[in-house]
Amino acid sequence: MIDSPDRAAIQRCNRNELERYQLKKLNSLLAKVVPSNRYYQDRFGCSELSVRSLEEWSRLPTSKKSDWLSDDPSGIALHHTFPQSMYRRYHRTSGTRGKPMVILDTGEDWQWWISTWQYVLDACGIRSEDRIMMAFSFGPFIGFWSAHDACLNRGCMVIPCGGMSTAARIDLIQSAEPSVLFSTPSYAMHMADDAVQRGIDLVGSSIRQVFVAGEPGGSVPAIRARIESSFGAKVMDHAGATEVGPWGFGSSDGQAIHVIESEFIAEFLPWELDQGDVNIQSDLDPGNDLFELILTSLGRVGAPVFRYRTGDLVRPSFSSDSESCFVRLESGVLGRTDDMIVVRGVNIFPSSIDAIVRSFPAITEYRLTVFKKGAMDALLLEYESGLNADEKIAEWLAEKLSIQLNLRFEVIRVSHGDLPRSEGKAKRLFDRRLLHK
């Protein structure tokens, strides 16, 4: 039995040892949570709970975000364990998919965030001498707040730049000389494109690594390659969520995310792409099974996460010759169950569009709008590109979209600056069909 292992040791154990370790931590957590947590008492139908195996655990009810929402104007999620006076951290979900939800953390739970982040920093090779630039707003969304504290805990210098313009942040890279940049994939590309417009070469900057999170991209070859070539730096991916915690770190080959299974139990619910008569056409490759990721946090008492349906679509791999025994999610998070839209019987995920568009390095930003043209669905993709970009990009992109997704797209180039930018989770797919009903 593994007992309080270090981070390297637990990633070398076999799966049976890992699952025994998870079960022990799970039962310890259940003993702390269930007697005091009314939400989970109602969910599980008991005031005390222990399980004999992870298979037994997998038969208990799941939870999802909508279960935790209430009509309370405060927005505080229903599943908290303690009175509000016991909490020290206040964060909200981003609200990109509906009403923002407030998640509170105790001081002890926040320390769990910080310690779990150390797996991520290990994977990045971040050392105490690194200077970390945090390119996010520092608002109530979790963003990189926990990463900020984890880097401080490691002894790094942290350079915050909330509230600064992109131009000011680029200037800060030149003057403060950070070695690692933390941002979303979209914002990293935007910074690079803005630097080019200003005649600044970020390839020669001090940045050796770009750490990305908040949206898919860091494990997508086209996007990763674009960021790496723009900064002359290695890209590392990460996955986490306000309501769940920092659950994943990028693989060394850049093609997957590992779930931190010492701190999370990962389960995989088969997800059926085929919906009745809907044809499956997407670059998610329907020949390989997709699963919805279900996570249980093993270290969060104040806002416990038990069998939570994340909505993330993944392809798990349990390769025995991996760098880590932790489950590997090939190509990271491939999409979300609530992001998919259906156009003329074809499933479309934002990640599918993004992978195709980003294969054209000259394109700096884009927006896809779905609307009604008479009785038919229509697709308009607008894009911005560099000054010397080939005029045939629109034609080539339309052809590639048609071949890979079996749909006709109208593709047009717009002027630089016409499309919105975001330092947070970028939304580029807009479904306007309901406006015509």
DALIN-V708144 format. One record per residue. N is the residue number from 1. SS is DSSP state (H for helix, E for strand, L for the rest). NEAR is the number of other ideal C-beta (glycine too) atoms within 10 Angstrom. D_CENTER is the distance of its C-alpha to the mean C-alpha in Angstrom with 2 decimals. Layout:
BEGIN
<<N | SS | NEAR | D_CENTER> <N | SS | NEAR | D_CENTER>>
END
This chain:
BEGIN
<<1 | L | 6 | 32.25> <2 | L | 14 | 29.66> <3 | L | 6 | 30.27> <4 | L | 7 | 28.03> <5 | L | 15 | 26.97> <6 | L | 7 | 25.62> <7 | H | 16 | 22.19> <8 | H | 10 | 23.83> <9 | H | 11 | 26.24> <10 | H | 21 | 23.95> <11 | L | 20 | 22.07> <12 | L | 11 | 25.54> <13 | L | 16 | 26.69> <14 | L | 9 | 27.12> <15 | H | 13 | 25.26> <16 | H | 8 | 28.19> <17 | H | 15 | 28.23> <18 | H | 19 | 24.52> <19 | H | 16 | 24.90> <20 | H | 15 | 28.00> <21 | H | 20 | 26.21> <22 | H | 21 | 23.43> <23 | H | 19 | 26.21> <24 | H | 14 | 28.10> <25 | H | 16 | 25.23> <26 | H | 20 | 24.44> <27 | H | 14 | 28.09> <28 | H | 12 | 28.40> <29 | H | 18 | 25.55> <30 | H | 20 | 27.04> <31 | H | 12 | 30.37> <32 | H | 12 | 29.00> <33 | H | 21 | 27.00> <34 | H | 21 | 28.86> <35 | H | 14 | 32.27> <36 | H | 12 | 30.89> <37 | L | 23 | 28.14> <38 | H | 13 | 29.67> <39 | H | 18 | 26.59> <40 | H | 23 | 26.25> <41 | H | 16 | 30.03> <42 | H | 10 | 30.14> <43 | H | 18 | 27.27> <44 | H | 16 | 28.91> <45 | L | 10 | 32.47> <46 | L | 11 | 33.58> <47 | L | 12 | 33.79> <48 | L | 10 | 33.42> <49 | L | 19 | 31.37> <50 | L | 12 | 31.12> <51 | L | 15 | 30.27> <52 | L | 9 | 32.06> <53 | L | 11 | 29.34> <54 | H | 15 | 25.71> <55 | H | 9 | 27.23> <56 | H | 11 | 28.87> <57 | H | 20 | 25.65> <58 | L | 15 | 24.07> <59 | L | 9 | 26.85> <60 | L | 16 | 26.02> <61 | L | 11 | 24.41> <62 | L | 16 | 20.68> <63 | E | 22 | 19.10> <64 | L | 15 | 16.69> <65 | H | 19 | 15.77> <66 | H | 10 | 18.99> <67 | H | 16 | 21.04> <68 | H | 20 | 20.14> <69 | L | 16 | 21.00> <70 | L | 12 | 24.57> <71 | L | 5 | 26.93> <72 | L | 10 | 27.37> <73 | L | 6 | 27.06> <74 | L | 8 | 25.31> <75 | L | 16 | 22.17> <76 | E | 20 | 21.99> <77 | L | 22 | 20.51> <78 | L | 14 | 23.30> <79 | L | 22 | 22.27> <80 | L | 23 | 23.15> <81 | L | 23 | 25.89> <82 | L | 14 | 27.98> <83 | L | 7 | 29.77> <84 | H | 10 | 27.94> <85 | H | 5 | 30.29> <86 | H | 13 | 28.63> <87 | L | 20 | 25.21> <88 | L | 12 | 24.42> <89 | E | 18 | 20.88> <90 | E | 12 | 19.94> <91 | E | 20 | 16.48> <92 | E | 19 | 15.38> <93 | L | 22 | 12.41> <94 | L | 19 | 11.76> <95 | L | 12 | 14.11> <96 | L | 15 | 12.72> <97 | L | 14 | 13.63> <98 | L | 12 | 16.76> <99 | L | 11 | 18.36> <100 | L | 17 | 16.59> <101 | L | 21 | 16.99> <102 | E | 18 | 18.27> <103 | E | 28 | 17.33> <104 | E | 19 | 19.91> <105 | E | 24 | 20.08> <106 | L | 19 | 23.33> <107 | H | 11 | 24.22> <108 | H | 13 | 24.08> <109 | H | 22 | 20.62> <110 | H | 18 | 19.38> <111 | H | 14 | 21.11> <112 | H | 21 | 19.19> <113 | H | 22 | 15.87> <114 | H | 18 | 17.62> <115 | H | 15 | 19.08> <116 | H | 25 | 15.94> <117 | H | 25 | 14.38> <118 | H | 16 | 17.46> <119 | H | 25 | 16.21> <120 | H | 26 | 13.41> <121 | H | 24 | 16.17> <122 | H | 14 | 18.51> <123 | H | 23 | 16.43> <124 | H | 19 | 16.39> <125 | L | 13 | 20.09> <126 | L | 23 | 20.01> <127 | L | 12 | 23.54> <128 | L | 9 | 25.40> <129 | L | 9 | 26.97> <130 | L | 20 | 23.76> <131 | E | 16 | 23.36> <132 | E | 25 | 19.83> <133 | E | 24 | 19.16> <134 | E | 23 | 16.52> <135 | L | 26 | 16.05> <136 | L | 23 | 14.76> <137 | L | 16 | 16.95> <138 | L | 14 | 17.37> <139 | L | 14 | 17.68> <140 | L | 15 | 17.11> <141 | E | 20 | 13.34> <142 | L | 25 | 11.94> <143 | L | 26 | 10.44> <144 | L | 28 | 11.84> <145 | H | 19 | 14.76> <146 | H | 23 | 14.41> <147 | H | 26 | 13.89> <148 | H | 20 | 16.97> <149 | H | 17 | 19.01> <150 | H | 24 | 18.02> <151 | H | 25 | 19.18> <152 | H | 13 | 22.30> <153 | H | 14 | 22.90> <154 | H | 18 | 22.93> <155 | L | 11 | 25.51> <156 | L | 21 | 23.70> <157 | E | 15 | 24.69> <158 | E | 20 | 21.91> <159 | E | 19 | 22.43> <160 | E | 15 | 20.92> <161 | L | 22 | 21.18> <162 | L | 13 | 20.20> <163 | L | 9 | 22.44> <164 | L | 15 | 23.39> <165 | L | 10 | 23.70> <166 | H | 19 | 22.19> <167 | H | 14 | 25.73> <168 | H | 10 | 26.14> <169 | H | 21 | 22.99> <170 | H | 18 | 24.28> <171 | H | 14 | 27.61> <172 | H | 17 | 26.10> <173 | H | 22 | 24.70> <174 | H | 13 | 28.30> <175 | H | 7 | 29.96> <176 | H | 14 | 27.80> <177 | L | 13 | 26.88> <178 | L | 25 | 23.47> <179 | L | 19 | 22.58> <180 | E | 27 | 18.76> <181 | E | 29 | 16.64> <182 | E | 28 | 13.33> <183 | E | 26 | 11.62> <184 | L | 23 | 9.11> <185 | H | 26 | 10.18> <186 | H | 23 | 12.19> <187 | H | 24 | 13.95> <188 | H | 29 | 14.81> <189 | H | 25 | 16.48> <190 | H | 20 | 18.13> <191 | H | 26 | 19.55> <192 | H | 20 | 20.90> <193 | H | 21 | 22.47> <194 | H | 18 | 23.97> <195 | H | 22 | 25.42> <196 | H | 15 | 27.07> <197 | H | 14 | 28.59> <198 | L | 11 | 30.06> <199 | L | 6 | 31.39> <200 | L | 18 | 29.29> <201 | L | 10 | 28.29> <202 | H | 22 | 25.05> <203 | H | 14 | 25.67> <204 | H | 10 | 28.42> <205 | L | 19 | 26.56> <206 | L | 16 | 25.97> <207 | L | 21 | 22.25> <208 | L | 15 | 21.89> <209 | E | 20 | 18.13> <210 | E | 28 | 15.13> <211 | E | 29 | 12.08> <212 | E | 26 | 8.88> <213 | L | 24 | 5.42> <214 | L | 28 | 4.30> <215 | L | 23 | 4.40> <216 | L | 26 | 5.76> <217 | L | 27 | 8.74> <218 | L | 26 | 9.27> <219 | L | 28 | 10.51> <220 | L | 23 | 12.35> <221 | H | 13 | 15.89> <222 | H | 15 | 17.05> <223 | H | 26 | 14.34> <224 | H | 24 | 14.40> <225 | H | 15 | 18.19> <226 | H | 23 | 18.48> <227 | H | 23 | 16.80> <228 | H | 17 | 18.80> <229 | H | 12 | 21.98> <230 | H | 20 | 21.61> <231 | H | 24 | 21.36> <232 | L | 14 | 23.22> <233 | L | 22 | 20.55> <234 | E | 19 | 18.30> <235 | E | 23 | 14.52> <236 | E | 26 | 12.34> <237 | E | 30 | 8.69> <238 | E | 25 | 6.69> <239 | E | 28 | 4.21> <240 | E | 22 | 5.61> <241 | E | 20 | 7.03> <242 | L | 22 | 10.45> <243 | L | 24 | 12.28> <244 | L | 22 | 11.28> <245 | E | 27 | 10.92> <246 | E | 26 | 9.49> <247 | E | 26 | 9.53> <248 | E | 34 | 8.90> <249 | E | 27 | 10.35> <250 | E | 26 | 11.15> <251 | L | 22 | 14.54> <252 | L | 15 | 17.48> <253 | L | 9 | 18.04> <254 | L | 18 | 14.66> <255 | L | 16 | 14.43> <256 | E | 23 | 12.33> <257 | E | 27 | 10.19> <258 | E | 26 | 12.47> <259 | E | 22 | 12.07> <260 | L | 28 | 14.08> <261 | L | 23 | 16.80> <262 | L | 22 | 19.22> <263 | L | 24 | 17.23> <264 | E | 27 | 15.67> <265 | E | 22 | 17.46> <266 | E | 22 | 15.50> <267 | E | 19 | 17.24> <268 | E | 16 | 16.91> <269 | E | 15 | 18.42> <270 | E | 8 | 19.88> <271 | E | 16 | 18.78> <272 | L | 8 | 21.57> <273 | L | 17 | 20.94> <274 | L | 10 | 24.64> <275 | L | 12 | 25.57> <276 | L | 5 | 29.36> <277 | L | 6 | 30.72> <278 | L | 13 | 27.45> <279 | E | 15 | 27.27> <280 | L | 16 | 24.21> <281 | L | 19 | 23.59> <282 | L | 22 | 20.22> <283 | L | 15 | 18.94> <284 | L | 21 | 16.95> <285 | L | 12 | 20.37> <286 | L | 14 | 21.74> <287 | L | 6 | 23.99> <288 | L | 9 | 21.33> <289 | L | 13 | 20.23> <290 | E | 19 | 16.88> <291 | E | 18 | 15.80> <292 | E | 19 | 13.82> <293 | E | 26 | 12.20> <294 | E | 21 | 14.23> <295 | E | 24 | 13.83> <296 | E | 26 | 16.62> <297 | E | 23 | 16.38> <298 | L | 24 | 19.52> <299 | L | 19 | 19.89> <300 | L | 27 | 19.35> <301 | L | 19 | 22.73> <302 | L | 23 | 22.67> <303 | L | 28 | 19.72> <304 | L | 24 | 19.70> <305 | L | 23 | 17.09> <306 | L | 27 | 19.17> <307 | L | 19 | 18.24> <308 | E | 24 | 15.39> <309 | E | 18 | 14.29> <310 | E | 23 | 10.55> <311 | E | 18 | 11.05> <312 | E | 24 | 8.62> <313 | E | 23 | 11.07> <314 | E | 27 | 11.65> <315 | L | 18 | 14.80> <316 | E | 16 | 15.80> <317 | E | 11 | 18.42> <318 | L | 10 | 20.76> <319 | L | 12 | 22.56> <320 | L | 7 | 25.28> <321 | L | 4 | 25.53> <322 | L | 16 | 21.95> <323 | L | 14 | 21.53> <324 | L | 21 | 20.20> <325 | L | 20 | 21.24> <326 | L | 25 | 17.75> <327 | L | 24 | 16.50> <328 | E | 22 | 14.87> <329 | E | 26 | 12.38> <330 | E | 16 | 13.91> <331 | L | 19 | 12.03> <332 | L | 25 | 8.63> <333 | L | 23 | 6.98> <334 | L | 25 | 9.96> <335 | E | 23 | 9.79> <336 | E | 17 | 10.21> <337 | L | 16 | 13.62> <338 | L | 9 | 14.11> <339 | L | 18 | 13.30> <340 | L | 19 | 16.09> <341 | E | 16 | 19.40> <342 | E | 14 | 22.76> <343 | E | 18 | 25.09> <344 | L | 16 | 28.56> <345 | L | 15 | 27.52> <346 | E | 16 | 24.64> <347 | E | 21 | 21.01> <348 | E | 23 | 18.65> <349 | L | 22 | 14.87> <350 | H | 19 | 13.38> <351 | H | 26 | 11.81> <352 | H | 22 | 15.46> <353 | H | 22 | 16.90> <354 | H | 25 | 14.62> <355 | H | 22 | 15.56> <356 | H | 19 | 19.18> <357 | H | 21 | 19.46> <358 | L | 21 | 17.96> <359 | L | 18 | 20.64> <360 | L | 18 | 23.06> <361 | L | 14 | 22.77> <362 | L | 13 | 25.10> <363 | E | 22 | 22.82> <364 | E | 21 | 21.22> <365 | E | 22 | 19.78> <366 | E | 22 | 20.09> <367 | E | 18 | 20.12> <368 | E | 22 | 20.83> <369 | E | 16 | 23.07> <370 | E | 18 | 24.39> <371 | E | 15 | 27.80> <372 | E | 14 | 31.14> <373 | E | 11 | 33.97> <374 | L | 7 | 36.90> <375 | L | 6 | 36.02> <376 | E | 10 | 33.44> <377 | E | 18 | 29.73> <378 | E | 18 | 29.16> <379 | E | 22 | 26.29> <380 | E | 16 | 26.36> <381 | E | 22 | 24.11> <382 | E | 18 | 24.89> <383 | E | 23 | 23.98> <384 | E | 19 | 24.98> <385 | E | 22 | 26.13> <386 | L | 14 | 28.03> <387 | L | 8 | 31.72> <388 | L | 6 | 33.03> <389 | L | 17 | 30.75> <390 | L | 12 | 32.70> <391 | L | 8 | 33.78> <392 | L | 9 | 33.22> <393 | H | 16 | 29.40> <394 | H | 20 | 29.43> <395 | H | 11 | 31.66> <396 | H | 13 | 29.75> <397 | H | 22 | 26.34> <398 | H | 17 | 27.97> <399 | H | 13 | 29.53> <400 | H | 16 | 26.43> <401 | H | 21 | 24.53> <402 | H | 13 | 27.65> <403 | H | 9 | 28.03> <404 | H | 16 | 24.51> <405 | H | 20 | 23.94> <406 | L | 14 | 27.63> <407 | L | 16 | 27.57> <408 | L | 12 | 29.45> <409 | L | 20 | 27.60> <410 | E | 13 | 29.47> <411 | E | 22 | 28.02> <412 | E | 10 | 29.37> <413 | E | 17 | 28.98> <414 | L | 14 | 28.90> <415 | L | 7 | 29.87> <416 | L | 14 | 27.70> <417 | L | 11 | 26.15> <418 | L | 12 | 26.57> <419 | L | 15 | 22.88> <420 | L | 10 | 20.63> <421 | L | 16 | 18.13> <422 | L | 16 | 15.40> <423 | L | 22 | 14.00> <424 | L | 18 | 11.16> <425 | L | 16 | 9.09> <426 | L | 22 | 11.69> <427 | L | 15 | 13.52> <428 | L | 19 | 15.87> <429 | E | 20 | 17.12> <430 | E | 12 | 19.86> <431 | E | 15 | 22.01> <432 | L | 12 | 25.42> <433 | H | 14 | 27.46> <434 | H | 7 | 27.90> <435 | H | 8 | 29.69> <436 | H | 10 | 32.43> <437 | L | 5 | 33.17>>
END
